[in-house]
Amino acid sequence: MKINKKVKIAVGSMLGIAFLFFATLIIHIAYMVHKQAQEPFAHVQMSRADFFQAVDSSSALNIENKVKSLKGVKSTYFNLKDNIFIYTFDNRENNSQAIYDNAIKNSGFASSRHIATAKEMNTGCPAMNPNSFYGKLSTLVARVVN
């Protein structure tokens, strides 16, 4: 009888903790998708350049530094494993094509600026899989909140 009481307490505690985590997730999603008057980063845009050959770490650092030195560039990230370069910039001060032409195109590595297809633009955030649990849950909460 004593073991059953301990099991009930353990199961109840686990369910309570799971419920709190789930409630926190729902509240977080609702807060993030709720329409706000002004988007804090409305002018920040993300772009990508795909490299067709392997880029060594020192060359990647040189490309990153060259891009960072351009007006309006906020951040850079070079994924050496997949040969993808990501950069964010203020679109009031610069544009993706100018950044690519001035700092990436003449790097000595074959590359192209990634331009999203219509299908990619309709899928939303590229960092989130729309078929994942979190993607579906975010869509559902966004429909309810908005």
PyMOL commands that set and color helices and strands:
alter all, ss='L'
color gray80, all
select helices_A, chain A and resi 2-33+57-68+96-104+118-122+133-145
alter helices_A, ss='H'
color red, helices_A
select strands_A, chain A and resi 44-51+73-79+84-90+111-113
alter strands_A, ss='S'
color yellow, strands_A
deselect
rebuild
show_as cartoon
